Amino acid sequence: MKKSKAETAATRKRIIEVASEAFRSRGIHATGVAEIMATAGLTHGGFYRHFDSKEQLITEALTLSLDELVAAAEEAADSGAGALLEHFQHYVSPEYRDNIAQTCPLAANGSELVRADEMTRRIASEGFKRIFATLARYIPAVDEDAATDSAIGIFTNMIGALTISRLVDDPALSDRILSVTRSQIARALRSPQSKEGPKRGKTDPRKKKVGAP
């Protein structure tokens, strides 16, 4: 029996959601199409009715996980500097570290995305830019470029800290890496100017151009 367009779309969405979690949990190259389809409750042969290739699935799974990541940051930012601080500090918490499948794809898959195709890397780049723009709104600085520079430094440090905290085999050192980074985030965001909200206006970070340093 032929499926309706709605059923086909729901199945496709399910495959993307399963792939998004699997790629973060087990790695992109270590996760095969057959494994993803089985987890989604589907046959391997049905994959090509929805996607042209694994590369297309990688791109769409990354888009989904980055959209969720950015949306969460933007929602926190809309609630003010305190909520944004709490949100970014949670990124470098033991709970976030230990929940790889549900967390940041940039930290979970960054080394593999370096070798991804042009479209996938562009999507990852846009995700970075949107996070930088959201964070920069709350950083006291002499101008927008300086705030963006600080945001880049903070967020790349967060990704590095999260990655290394997962890598090391010393639990105490892992916790310390996260704790130090949380303190750095607090110092960067806590100031008289940032307590009440963004000092440069609440422009949509998805439309704001983030230039190079």
C-alpha positions as CSV (number, residue, x, y, z in Angstrom):
1,M,0.0,0.0,0.0
2,K,1.4,3.4,-1.0
3,K,2.1,5.7,1.8
4,S,0.7,9.2,2.0
5,K,2.9,12.3,1.6
6,A,2.4,12.9,5.4
7,E,3.5,9.4,6.3
8,T,6.5,9.6,4.0
9,A,7.5,12.9,5.5
10,A,7.1,11.5,9.1
11,T,9.3,8.5,8.2
12,R,12.0,10.8,6.7
13,K,11.9,13.0,9.8
14,R,12.3,9.9,12.0
15,I,15.4,8.8,10.1
16,I,17.0,12.2,10.4
17,E,16.3,12.3,14.2
18,V,17.7,8.8,14.7
19,A,20.8,9.7,12.6
20,S,21.3,13.0,14.5
21,E,21.6,11.1,17.8
22,A,23.5,8.2,16.4
23,F,26.1,10.4,14.8
24,R,26.7,12.3,18.0
25,S,26.8,9.2,20.1
26,R,28.9,6.9,18.0
27,G,30.5,9.1,15.4
28,I,29.6,9.8,11.8
29,H,31.9,7.3,10.1
30,A,31.3,4.6,12.7
31,T,27.6,4.7,12.2
32,G,26.3,2.9,9.1
33,V,23.0,3.5,7.2
34,A,21.8,0.0,8.0
35,E,22.3,0.7,11.7
36,I,20.3,3.9,11.5
37,M,17.5,2.3,9.6
38,A,17.3,-0.6,12.0
39,T,17.1,1.8,15.0
40,A,14.3,3.7,13.2
41,G,12.4,0.4,12.7
42,L,12.9,0.4,8.9
43,T,14.6,-1.7,6.3
44,H,18.0,-0.8,4.9
45,G,16.6,-0.9,1.3
46,G,14.1,1.8,2.2
47,F,16.9,4.4,2.8
48,Y,17.2,5.4,-0.8
49,R,13.5,6.3,-1.1
50,H,14.3,9.2,1.2
51,F,17.9,10.1,0.6
52,D,20.4,10.1,-2.3
53,S,23.3,9.2,-0.1
54,K,24.7,9.0,3.4
55,E,26.3,12.4,2.9
56,Q,22.8,13.9,2.3
57,L,21.6,12.4,5.6
58,I,24.7,13.7,7.4
59,T,23.9,17.2,6.2
60,E,20.3,17.1,7.2
61,A,21.0,15.5,10.6
62,L,23.6,18.2,11.3
63,T,21.1,20.9,10.3
64,L,18.5,19.4,12.8
65,S,21.0,19.2,15.7
66,L,22.4,22.7,15.0
67,D,18.9,24.2,14.7
68,E,18.1,22.8,18.1
69,L,21.4,24.0,19.6
70,V,20.9,27.6,18.3
71,A,17.2,27.7,19.2
72,A,18.0,26.8,22.8
73,A,20.6,29.6,23.0
74,E,18.3,32.1,21.4
75,E,15.5,31.2,23.8
76,A,17.8,31.7,26.8
77,A,19.0,35.0,25.4
78,D,15.5,36.2,25.1
79,S,15.1,35.7,28.8
80,G,18.1,37.9,29.7
81,A,21.7,37.7,30.5
82,G,21.2,35.6,33.6
83,A,19.4,32.9,31.7
84,L,22.0,33.0,28.9
85,L,24.8,32.6,31.5
86,E,23.1,29.6,33.0
87,H,22.5,28.1,29.6
88,F,26.1,28.4,28.5
89,Q,27.4,27.2,31.8
90,H,25.2,24.1,31.5
91,Y,27.1,23.4,28.2
92,V,30.2,22.7,30.3
93,S,28.5,20.8,33.1
94,P,29.1,17.1,34.0
95,E,25.5,16.4,32.9
96,Y,26.0,17.8,29.5
97,R,29.4,16.1,29.1
98,D,27.9,12.7,29.9
99,N,24.9,13.0,27.5
100,I,26.7,12.9,24.2
101,A,23.8,11.8,22.0
102,Q,21.7,14.8,23.0
103,T,24.4,17.5,23.0
104,C,26.4,19.8,20.7
105,P,27.3,18.2,17.3
106,L,30.2,20.7,17.0
107,A,31.9,19.1,20.0
108,A,30.7,15.5,19.3
109,N,31.6,15.5,15.6
110,G,33.9,18.4,14.9
111,S,37.0,16.4,13.9
112,E,34.9,14.5,11.3
113,L,33.1,17.6,10.0
114,V,36.4,19.0,9.1
115,R,36.5,16.5,6.3
116,A,32.9,16.8,5.3
117,D,31.6,18.1,2.0
118,E,31.2,21.8,1.3
119,M,27.5,22.0,2.1
120,T,27.9,20.3,5.4
121,R,30.8,22.5,6.4
122,R,28.7,25.6,5.4
123,I,25.9,24.5,7.7
124,A,28.3,24.0,10.5
125,S,29.8,27.4,9.9
126,E,26.4,29.1,9.9
127,G,25.6,27.4,13.2
128,F,28.8,28.8,14.7
129,K,28.0,32.3,13.5
130,R,24.5,32.2,15.0
131,I,25.8,31.2,18.4
132,F,28.5,33.9,18.2
133,A,25.9,36.5,17.4
134,T,23.7,35.5,20.3
135,L,26.5,35.4,22.8
136,A,28.1,38.7,21.6
137,R,24.9,40.6,22.4
138,Y,25.7,40.2,26.1
139,I,29.4,40.8,26.2
140,P,30.5,44.3,27.3
141,A,32.9,45.6,24.7
142,V,33.9,48.9,22.9
143,D,32.2,47.8,19.7
144,E,30.4,45.0,17.9
145,D,33.6,43.5,16.4
146,A,35.3,43.3,19.9
147,A,32.2,41.7,21.3
148,T,32.2,39.1,18.5
149,D,35.9,38.4,19.1
150,S,35.1,37.7,22.7
151,A,32.2,35.5,21.8
152,I,34.3,33.5,19.4
153,G,36.9,33.0,22.1
154,I,34.3,31.9,24.7
155,F,32.4,29.5,22.5
156,T,35.5,27.8,20.9
157,N,36.9,27.5,24.4
158,M,33.6,25.8,25.5
159,I,33.8,23.4,22.6
160,G,37.4,22.5,23.4
161,A,36.7,22.1,27.1
162,L,33.7,19.9,26.5
163,T,35.8,17.8,24.1
164,I,38.8,17.4,26.3
165,S,36.6,16.7,29.4
166,R,35.2,13.7,27.5
167,L,38.7,12.6,26.3
168,V,40.6,12.5,29.6
169,D,40.5,9.3,31.7
170,D,40.9,11.2,35.0
171,P,37.4,12.1,36.4
172,A,38.7,14.8,38.7
173,L,40.6,16.5,35.9
174,S,37.5,16.2,33.6
175,D,35.4,18.0,36.2
176,R,38.1,20.6,36.8
177,I,38.3,21.4,33.1
178,L,34.5,22.1,33.1
179,S,34.6,24.0,36.4
180,V,37.4,26.3,35.2
181,T,35.5,27.0,31.9
182,R,32.3,27.8,33.8
183,S,34.1,30.4,35.8
184,Q,35.6,31.9,32.6
185,I,32.1,32.2,31.1
186,A,30.8,33.9,34.2
187,R,33.6,36.5,34.2
188,A,33.0,37.2,30.6
189,L,29.2,37.7,30.9
190,R,28.8,39.2,34.3
191,S,29.0,43.0,34.3
192,P,26.8,46.0,35.2
193,Q,26.0,46.5,31.5
194,S,25.0,42.9,30.8
195,K,22.8,42.3,33.8
196,E,19.7,44.0,32.4
197,G,20.0,42.6,28.8
198,P,21.8,43.1,25.5
199,K,23.5,46.4,25.3
200,R,23.6,46.5,21.5
201,G,19.9,45.8,20.8
202,K,18.1,42.5,20.1
203,T,18.7,42.0,16.5
204,D,17.8,38.6,15.0
205,P,21.1,36.6,15.3
206,R,20.1,34.6,12.2
207,K,20.2,37.8,10.1
208,K,23.1,39.5,11.7
209,K,26.4,39.3,9.7
210,V,29.3,38.0,11.7
211,G,32.5,39.2,10.1
212,A,36.0,37.9,10.5
213,P,38.2,39.5,13.2
